[in-house]
Amino acid sequence: MRKSHGPAFRKELMKLMECGICRGTTVTSGMFHQLDCIACNASGWVCAETGDALPAEVMVQQLSMRLRNTTAALARANNRSTEELNNRRGAGGSHYTVD
């Protein structure tokens, strides 16, 4: 059940999408030089639900949460793959295969 008023107890991960103007590059091309994209506040990301740029404070929190989740998922995948390659339970630290 979601709260209907007051601040949230926990920050929730918002759906983000690449900026349609700069296509995630954070800059747009001017006549002679590149300019910061004003559609996404030079972050490369906008809110997927509204298409609006998020304030810098909110964007930093959202990207930090995404980075933390992605890093944890990579660590879990890396642990899983190394355990499957060699379990080091056999003689001399070799792979043990219950044969």
N, CA, C and O atoms as CSV, one atom per row, in Angstrom:
chain,resi,resn,atom,element,x,y,z
A,1,MET,N,N,0.839,-1.169,0.000
A,1,MET,CA,C,0.000,0.000,0.000
A,1,MET,C,C,0.890,1.240,0.000
A,1,MET,O,O,1.802,1.350,0.820
A,2,ARG,N,N,0.634,2.152,-0.897
A,2,ARG,CA,C,1.424,3.379,-0.995
A,2,ARG,C,C,0.858,4.448,-0.088
A,2,ARG,O,O,-0.340,4.485,0.192
A,3,LYS,N,N,1.737,5.310,0.361
A,3,LYS,CA,C,1.293,6.447,1.171
A,3,LYS,C,C,0.554,7.441,0.287
A,3,LYS,O,O,0.899,7.627,-0.880
A,4,SER,N,N,-0.458,8.071,0.850
A,4,SER,CA,C,-1.213,9.045,0.059
A,4,SER,C,C,-0.773,10.474,0.334
A,4,SER,O,O,-1.113,11.379,-0.427
A,5,HIS,N,N,-0.027,10.690,1.402
A,5,HIS,CA,C,0.445,12.038,1.690
A,5,HIS,C,C,1.727,11.953,2.521
A,5,HIS,O,O,2.030,10.918,3.115
A,6,GLY,N,N,2.457,13.035,2.551
A,6,GLY,CA,C,3.710,13.077,3.302
A,6,GLY,C,C,4.860,12.498,2.496
A,6,GLY,O,O,4.649,11.937,1.421
A,7,PRO,N,N,6.073,12.630,3.010
A,7,PRO,CA,C,7.230,12.110,2.282
A,7,PRO,C,C,7.263,10.580,2.310
A,7,PRO,O,O,6.772,9.951,3.247
A,8,ALA,N,N,7.839,10.011,1.287
A,8,ALA,CA,C,7.950,8.552,1.213
A,8,ALA,C,C,8.959,8.053,2.240
A,8,ALA,O,O,9.909,8.754,2.588
A,9,PHE,N,N,8.739,6.840,2.715
A,9,PHE,CA,C,9.670,6.243,3.672
A,9,PHE,C,C,10.971,5.831,2.985
A,9,PHE,O,O,12.046,5.910,3.580
A,10,ARG,N,N,10.869,5.396,1.740
A,10,ARG,CA,C,12.043,4.971,0.977
A,10,ARG,C,C,11.987,5.601,-0.401
A,10,ARG,O,O,10.907,5.828,-0.947
A,11,LYS,N,N,13.147,5.881,-0.959
A,11,LYS,CA,C,13.216,6.385,-2.328
A,11,LYS,C,C,12.979,5.219,-3.272
A,11,LYS,O,O,13.564,4.149,-3.101
A,12,GLU,N,N,12.124,5.420,-4.265
A,12,GLU,CA,C,11.835,4.379,-5.227
A,12,GLU,C,C,12.588,4.645,-6.525
A,12,GLU,O,O,12.826,5.793,-6.900
A,13,LEU,N,N,12.954,3.568,-7.197
A,13,LEU,CA,C,13.636,3.662,-8.472
A,13,LEU,C,C,12.636,4.094,-9.528
A,13,LEU,O,O,11.624,3.426,-9.741
A,14,MET,N,N,12.914,5.208,-10.190
A,14,MET,CA,C,12.027,5.743,-11.218
A,14,MET,C,C,12.414,5.159,-12.570
A,14,MET,O,O,13.570,4.794,-12.786
A,15,LYS,N,N,11.451,5.074,-13.476
A,15,LYS,CA,C,11.746,4.632,-14.833
A,15,LYS,C,C,12.346,5.803,-15.589
A,15,LYS,O,O,11.767,6.888,-15.641
A,16,LEU,N,N,13.508,5.574,-16.174
A,16,LEU,CA,C,14.195,6.598,-16.955
A,16,LEU,C,C,14.330,6.128,-18.395
A,16,LEU,O,O,14.338,4.928,-18.669
A,17,MET,N,N,14.434,7.070,-19.299
A,17,MET,CA,C,14.714,6.750,-20.700
A,17,MET,C,C,15.704,7.781,-21.235
A,17,MET,O,O,15.852,8.870,-20.680
A,18,GLU,N,N,16.370,7.419,-22.309
A,18,GLU,CA,C,17.326,8.348,-22.916
A,18,GLU,C,C,16.600,9.574,-23.423
A,18,GLU,O,O,15.457,9.494,-23.873
A,19,CYS,N,N,17.263,10.693,-23.348
A,19,CYS,CA,C,16.711,11.945,-23.851
A,19,CYS,C,C,16.534,11.838,-25.369
A,19,CYS,O,O,17.437,11.394,-26.078
A,20,GLY,N,N,15.376,12.243,-25.849
A,20,GLY,CA,C,15.102,12.179,-27.279
A,20,GLY,C,C,15.814,13.247,-28.085
A,20,GLY,O,O,15.979,13.100,-29.296
A,21,ILE,N,N,16.237,14.322,-27.433
A,21,ILE,CA,C,16.906,15.418,-28.142
A,21,ILE,C,C,18.388,15.099,-28.366
A,21,ILE,O,O,18.881,15.177,-29.491
A,22,CYS,N,N,19.083,14.743,-27.302
A,22,CYS,CA,C,20.529,14.479,-27.425
A,22,CYS,C,C,20.847,12.992,-27.559
A,22,CYS,O,O,22.005,12.621,-27.755
A,23,ARG,N,N,19.831,12.142,-27.453
A,23,ARG,CA,C,19.988,10.681,-27.538
A,23,ARG,C,C,20.993,10.139,-26.525
A,23,ARG,O,O,21.749,9.215,-26.823
A,24,GLY,N,N,20.994,10.720,-25.326
A,24,GLY,CA,C,21.836,10.226,-24.243
A,24,GLY,C,C,23.251,10.747,-24.230
A,24,GLY,O,O,24.035,10.349,-23.368
A,25,THR,N,N,23.617,11.630,-25.159
A,25,THR,CA,C,24.995,12.121,-25.211
A,25,THR,C,C,25.239,13.336,-24.328
A,25,THR,O,O,26.393,13.719,-24.137
A,26,THR,N,N,24.217,13.944,-23.793
A,26,THR,CA,C,24.233,15.109,-22.898
A,26,THR,C,C,24.528,16.430,-23.604
A,26,THR,O,O,24.465,17.480,-22.966
A,27,VAL,N,N,24.844,16.413,-24.888
A,27,VAL,CA,C,25.145,17.654,-25.610
A,27,VAL,C,C,24.385,17.692,-26.934
A,27,VAL,O,O,24.034,16.655,-27.496
A,28,THR,N,N,24.141,18.904,-27.415
A,28,THR,CA,C,23.561,19.110,-28.738
A,28,THR,C,C,24.535,19.958,-29.552
A,28,THR,O,O,25.346,20.695,-28.991
A,29,SER,N,N,24.452,19.853,-30.840
A,29,SER,CA,C,25.387,20.576,-31.695
A,29,SER,C,C,24.879,21.980,-31.971
A,29,SER,O,O,23.754,22.167,-32.435
A,30,GLY,N,N,25.719,22.966,-31.680
A,30,GLY,CA,C,25.424,24.349,-32.021
A,30,GLY,C,C,26.019,24.656,-33.382
A,30,GLY,O,O,26.375,23.739,-34.123
A,31,MET,N,N,26.131,25.912,-33.716
A,31,MET,CA,C,26.690,26.303,-35.005
A,31,MET,C,C,28.173,25.915,-35.103
A,31,MET,O,O,28.606,25.334,-36.098
A,32,PHE,N,N,28.939,26.243,-34.061
A,32,PHE,CA,C,30.371,25.983,-34.106
A,32,PHE,C,C,30.868,25.103,-32.963
A,32,PHE,O,O,32.014,24.655,-32.983
A,33,HIS,N,N,30.027,24.853,-31.975
A,33,HIS,CA,C,30.475,24.083,-30.814
A,33,HIS,C,C,29.298,23.313,-30.219
A,33,HIS,O,O,28.152,23.497,-30.629
A,34,GLN,N,N,29.590,22.463,-29.261
A,34,GLN,CA,C,28.539,21.686,-28.613
A,34,GLN,C,C,27.991,22.437,-27.403
A,34,GLN,O,O,28.732,23.103,-26.680
A,35,LEU,N,N,26.681,22.315,-27.198
A,35,LEU,CA,C,26.011,22.962,-26.078
A,35,LEU,C,C,25.409,21.892,-25.171
A,35,LEU,O,O,25.043,20.813,-25.638
A,36,ASP,N,N,25.306,22.189,-23.868
A,36,ASP,CA,C,24.633,21.279,-22.944
A,36,ASP,C,C,23.176,21.154,-23.364
A,36,ASP,O,O,22.541,22.147,-23.718
A,37,CYS,N,N,22.649,19.945,-23.325
A,37,CYS,CA,C,21.257,19.710,-23.691
A,37,CYS,C,C,20.352,20.271,-22.604
A,37,CYS,O,O,20.481,19.909,-21.435
A,38,ILE,N,N,19.437,21.152,-22.990
A,38,ILE,CA,C,18.543,21.746,-22.000
A,38,ILE,C,C,17.303,20.884,-21.762
A,38,ILE,O,O,16.592,21.090,-20.778
A,39,ALA,N,N,17.037,19.929,-22.643
A,39,ALA,CA,C,15.863,19.076,-22.480
A,39,ALA,C,C,16.036,18.087,-21.329
A,39,ALA,O,O,15.053,17.662,-20.721
A,40,CYS,N,N,17.288,17.718,-21.029
A,40,CYS,CA,C,17.538,16.735,-19.968
A,40,CYS,C,C,18.475,17.278,-18.888
A,40,CYS,O,O,18.971,16.512,-18.061
A,41,ASN,N,N,18.720,18.576,-18.887
A,41,ASN,CA,C,19.675,19.204,-17.947
A,41,ASN,C,C,21.061,18.580,-18.065
A,41,ASN,O,O,21.764,18.428,-17.065
A,42,ALA,N,N,21.453,18.219,-19.279
A,42,ALA,CA,C,22.765,17.660,-19.596
A,42,ALA,C,C,23.051,16.379,-18.828
A,42,ALA,O,O,24.195,16.126,-18.452
A,43,SER,N,N,22.014,15.557,-18.588
A,43,SER,CA,C,22.226,14.276,-17.926
A,43,SER,C,C,22.104,13.117,-18.910
A,43,SER,O,O,22.643,12.038,-18.663
A,44,GLY,N,N,21.407,13.326,-20.016
A,44,GLY,CA,C,21.208,12.259,-20.984
A,44,GLY,C,C,19.982,11.413,-20.691
A,44,GLY,O,O,19.632,10.542,-21.487
A,45,TRP,N,N,19.317,11.655,-19.554
A,45,TRP,CA,C,18.170,10.858,-19.133
A,45,TRP,C,C,16.994,11.769,-18.785
A,45,TRP,O,O,17.179,12.875,-18.277
A,46,VAL,N,N,15.784,11.289,-19.065
A,46,VAL,CA,C,14.555,11.978,-18.676
A,46,VAL,C,C,13.608,10.962,-18.050
A,46,VAL,O,O,13.790,9.755,-18.209
A,47,CYS,N,N,12.603,11.451,-17.342
A,47,CYS,CA,C,11.595,10.588,-16.726
A,47,CYS,C,C,10.805,9.896,-17.834
A,47,CYS,O,O,10.313,10.555,-18.750
A,48,ALA,N,N,10.681,8.578,-17.754
A,48,ALA,CA,C,9.988,7.828,-18.797
A,48,ALA,C,C,8.490,8.089,-18.782
A,48,ALA,O,O,7.838,7.985,-19.821
A,49,GLU,N,N,7.935,8.424,-17.631
A,49,GLU,CA,C,6.491,8.627,-17.532
A,49,GLU,C,C,6.056,9.989,-18.071
A,49,GLU,O,O,5.031,10.094,-18.743
A,50,THR,N,N,6.838,11.036,-17.774
A,50,THR,CA,C,6.445,12.378,-18.179
A,50,THR,C,C,7.280,12.932,-19.329
A,50,THR,O,O,6.829,13.827,-20.043
A,51,GLY,N,N,8.488,12.412,-19.516
A,51,GLY,CA,C,9.385,12.935,-20.542
A,51,GLY,C,C,10.097,14.203,-20.126
A,51,GLY,O,O,10.776,14.828,-20.940
A,52,ASP,N,N,9.953,14.591,-18.869
A,52,ASP,CA,C,10.573,15.814,-18.361
A,52,ASP,C,C,11.937,15.517,-17.743
A,52,ASP,O,O,12.209,14.404,-17.293
A,53,ALA,N,N,12.783,16.543,-17.736
A,53,ALA,CA,C,14.086,16.428,-17.078
A,53,ALA,C,C,13.886,16.412,-15.570
A,53,ALA,O,O,13.003,17.091,-15.045
A,54,LEU,N,N,14.704,15.638,-14.883
A,54,LEU,CA,C,14.643,15.583,-13.424
A,54,LEU,C,C,15.621,16.595,-12.837
A,54,LEU,O,O,16.645,16.885,-13.456
A,55,PRO,N,N,15.329,17.137,-11.660
A,55,PRO,CA,C,16.299,18.013,-11.000
A,55,PRO,C,C,17.602,17.253,-10.728
A,55,PRO,O,O,17.591,16.029,-10.592
A,56,ALA,N,N,18.695,17.960,-10.651
A,56,ALA,CA,C,20.011,17.329,-10.484
A,56,ALA,C,C,20.074,16.450,-9.248
A,56,ALA,O,O,20.669,15.374,-9.300
A,57,GLU,N,N,19.476,16.876,-8.126
A,57,GLU,CA,C,19.541,16.094,-6.897
A,57,GLU,C,C,18.844,14.745,-7.066
A,57,GLU,O,O,19.341,13.715,-6.610
A,58,VAL,N,N,17.692,14.766,-7.724
A,58,VAL,CA,C,16.936,13.536,-7.936
A,58,VAL,C,C,17.667,12.639,-8.924
A,58,VAL,O,O,17.714,11.422,-8.741
A,59,MET,N,N,18.240,13.233,-9.974
A,59,MET,CA,C,18.959,12.453,-10.978
A,59,MET,C,C,20.165,11.752,-10.372
A,59,MET,O,O,20.428,10.591,-10.685
A,60,VAL,N,N,20.897,12.442,-9.512
A,60,VAL,CA,C,22.058,11.830,-8.864
A,60,VAL,C,C,21.619,10.630,-8.028
A,60,VAL,O,O,22.270,9.586,-8.068
A,61,GLN,N,N,20.532,10.759,-7.273
A,61,GLN,CA,C,20.034,9.648,-6.463
A,61,GLN,C,C,19.595,8.477,-7.341
A,61,GLN,O,O,19.918,7.327,-7.045
A,62,GLN,N,N,18.871,8.759,-8.406
A,62,GLN,CA,C,18.378,7.700,-9.278
A,62,GLN,C,C,19.528,6.957,-9.955
A,62,GLN,O,O,19.520,5.727,-10.010
A,63,LEU,N,N,20.510,7.687,-10.467
A,63,LEU,CA,C,21.643,7.038,-11.124
A,63,LEU,C,C,22.494,6.261,-10.128
A,63,LEU,O,O,23.046,5.215,-10.470
A,64,SER,N,N,22.607,6.760,-8.897
A,64,SER,CA,C,23.344,6.047,-7.865
A,64,SER,C,C,22.658,4.726,-7.518
A,64,SER,O,O,23.326,3.704,-7.360
A,65,MET,N,N,21.335,4.742,-7.399
A,65,MET,CA,C,20.605,3.506,-7.108
A,65,MET,C,C,20.750,2.513,-8.253
A,65,MET,O,O,20.922,1.317,-8.013
A,66,ARG,N,N,20.685,2.986,-9.491
A,66,ARG,CA,C,20.859,2.099,-10.644
A,66,ARG,C,C,22.267,1.517,-10.685
A,66,ARG,O,O,22.439,0.329,-10.957
A,67,LEU,N,N,23.267,2.338,-10.419
A,67,LEU,CA,C,24.646,1.861,-10.417
A,67,LEU,C,C,24.855,0.810,-9.335
A,67,LEU,O,O,25.513,-0.202,-9.574
A,68,ARG,N,N,24.301,1.041,-8.150
A,68,ARG,CA,C,24.421,0.086,-7.054
A,68,ARG,C,C,23.763,-1.247,-7.417
A,68,ARG,O,O,24.331,-2.309,-7.161
A,69,ASN,N,N,22.565,-1.198,-8.014
A,69,ASN,CA,C,21.868,-2.418,-8.422
A,69,ASN,C,C,22.633,-3.171,-9.506
A,69,ASN,O,O,22.746,-4.395,-9.454
A,70,THR,N,N,23.154,-2.445,-10.478
A,70,THR,CA,C,23.898,-3.071,-11.567
A,70,THR,C,C,25.195,-3.689,-11.066
A,70,THR,O,O,25.560,-4.788,-11.485
A,71,THR,N,N,25.894,-2.995,-10.173
A,71,THR,CA,C,27.138,-3.528,-9.611
A,71,THR,C,C,26.871,-4.806,-8.826
A,71,THR,O,O,27.636,-5.765,-8.924
A,72,ALA,N,N,25.797,-4.826,-8.050
A,72,ALA,CA,C,25.451,-6.029,-7.283
A,72,ALA,C,C,25.087,-7.184,-8.215
A,72,ALA,O,O,25.474,-8.326,-7.965
A,73,ALA,N,N,24.345,-6.895,-9.291
A,73,ALA,CA,C,23.977,-7.946,-10.241
A,73,ALA,C,C,25.209,-8.510,-10.945
A,73,ALA,O,O,25.302,-9.719,-11.153
A,74,LEU,N,N,26.153,-7.646,-11.312
A,74,LEU,CA,C,27.392,-8.118,-11.937
A,74,LEU,C,C,28.217,-8.962,-10.969
A,74,LEU,O,O,28.799,-9.972,-11.366
A,75,ALA,N,N,28.268,-8.558,-9.714
A,75,ALA,CA,C,29.009,-9.328,-8.716
A,75,ALA,C,C,28.382,-10.706,-8.522
A,75,ALA,O,O,29.092,-11.706,-8.413
A,76,ARG,N,N,27.038,-10.757,-8.480
A,76,ARG,CA,C,26.364,-12.049,-8.345
A,76,ARG,C,C,26.625,-12.925,-9.559
A,76,ARG,O,O,26.872,-14.122,-9.412
A,77,ALA,N,N,26.574,-12.349,-10.758
A,77,ALA,CA,C,26.822,-13.115,-11.983
A,77,ALA,C,C,28.266,-13.590,-12.034
A,77,ALA,O,O,28.538,-14.708,-12.470
A,78,ASN,N,N,29.181,-12.757,-11.597
A,78,ASN,CA,C,30.598,-13.132,-11.595
A,78,ASN,C,C,30.847,-14.251,-10.592
A,78,ASN,O,O,31.583,-15.190,-10.895
A,79,ASN,N,N,30.259,-14.174,-9.417
A,79,ASN,CA,C,30.402,-15.231,-8.417
A,79,ASN,C,C,29.841,-16.538,-8.935
A,79,ASN,O,O,30.455,-17.590,-8.757
A,80,ARG,N,N,28.693,-16.489,-9.570
A,80,ARG,CA,C,28.066,-17.687,-10.100
A,80,ARG,C,C,28.942,-18.336,-11.155
A,80,ARG,O,O,29.086,-19.559,-11.170
A,81,SER,N,N,29.531,-17.538,-12.038
A,81,SER,CA,C,30.333,-18.111,-13.118
A,81,SER,C,C,31.636,-18.704,-12.598
A,81,SER,O,O,32.077,-19.730,-13.115
A,82,THR,N,N,32.271,-18.099,-11.594
A,82,THR,CA,C,33.514,-18.658,-11.077
A,82,THR,C,C,33.263,-19.920,-10.265
A,82,THR,O,O,34.104,-20.818,-10.253
A,83,GLU,N,N,32.132,-20.006,-9.591
A,83,GLU,CA,C,31.816,-21.219,-8.845
A,83,GLU,C,C,31.548,-22.373,-9.789
A,83,GLU,O,O,31.899,-23.513,-9.484
A,84,GLU,N,N,30.938,-22.103,-10.921
A,84,GLU,CA,C,30.640,-23.158,-11.879
A,84,GLU,C,C,31.896,-23.638,-12.592
A,84,GLU,O,O,31.968,-24.801,-12.989
A,85,LEU,N,N,32.888,-22.766,-12.762
A,85,LEU,CA,C,34.093,-23.157,-13.482
A,85,LEU,C,C,34.972,-24.102,-12.676
A,85,LEU,O,O,35.453,-25.100,-13.212
A,86,ASN,N,N,35.185,-23.811,-11.418
A,86,ASN,CA,C,36.075,-24.630,-10.612
A,86,ASN,C,C,35.645,-24.534,-9.158
A,86,ASN,O,O,35.672,-23.453,-8.570
A,87,ASN,N,N,35.249,-25.652,-8.578
A,87,ASN,CA,C,34.823,-25.624,-7.197
A,87,ASN,C,C,35.967,-25.907,-6.223
A,87,ASN,O,O,35.773,-25.781,-5.014
A,88,ARG,N,N,37.144,-26.281,-6.703
A,88,ARG,CA,C,38.374,-26.498,-5.913
A,88,ARG,C,C,38.177,-27.449,-4.739
A,88,ARG,O,O,38.756,-27.244,-3.673
A,89,ARG,N,N,37.380,-28.467,-4.922
A,89,ARG,CA,C,37.179,-29.424,-3.838
A,89,ARG,C,C,37.836,-30.762,-4.120
A,89,ARG,O,O,37.758,-31.666,-3.288
A,90,GLY,N,N,38.464,-30.914,-5.238
A,90,GLY,CA,C,39.110,-32.168,-5.572
A,90,GLY,C,C,40.539,-32.215,-5.067
A,90,GLY,O,O,41.002,-31.301,-4.385
A,91,ALA,N,N,41.229,-33.288,-5.409
A,91,ALA,CA,C,42.613,-33.467,-4.986
A,91,ALA,C,C,43.489,-32.376,-5.592
A,91,ALA,O,O,43.432,-32.133,-6.797
A,92,GLY,N,N,44.293,-31.721,-4.767
A,92,GLY,CA,C,45.188,-30.671,-5.245
A,92,GLY,C,C,44.459,-29.425,-5.696
A,92,GLY,O,O,45.010,-28.638,-6.465
A,93,GLY,N,N,43.247,-29.227,-5.241
A,93,GLY,CA,C,42.475,-28.030,-5.625
A,93,GLY,C,C,41.850,-28.149,-6.985
A,93,GLY,O,O,41.447,-27.145,-7.573
A,94,SER,N,N,41.760,-29.369,-7.504
A,94,SER,CA,C,41.148,-29.554,-8.828
A,94,SER,C,C,39.626,-29.565,-8.714
A,94,SER,O,O,39.073,-29.539,-7.614
A,95,HIS,N,N,38.974,-29.604,-9.842
A,95,HIS,CA,C,37.519,-29.595,-9.893
A,95,HIS,C,C,36.988,-30.968,-9.454
A,95,HIS,O,O,37.387,-31.996,-10.001
A,96,TYR,N,N,36.099,-30.978,-8.478
A,96,TYR,CA,C,35.532,-32.216,-7.953
A,96,TYR,C,C,34.270,-32.568,-8.708
A,96,TYR,O,O,33.347,-31.759,-8.801
A,97,THR,N,N,34.229,-33.753,-9.238
A,97,THR,CA,C,33.050,-34.197,-10.006
A,97,THR,C,C,32.520,-35.494,-9.443
A,97,THR,O,O,32.949,-36.468,-10.063
A,98,VAL,N,N,31.862,-35.727,-8.632
A,98,VAL,CA,C,31.313,-36.887,-7.927
A,98,VAL,C,C,31.310,-38.176,-8.768
A,98,VAL,O,O,30.358,-38.947,-8.647
A,99,ASP,N,N,32.291,-38.449,-9.592
A,99,ASP,CA,C,32.319,-39.675,-10.439
A,99,ASP,C,C,32.897,-40.833,-9.689
A,99,ASP,O,O,32.998,-41.932,-10.233
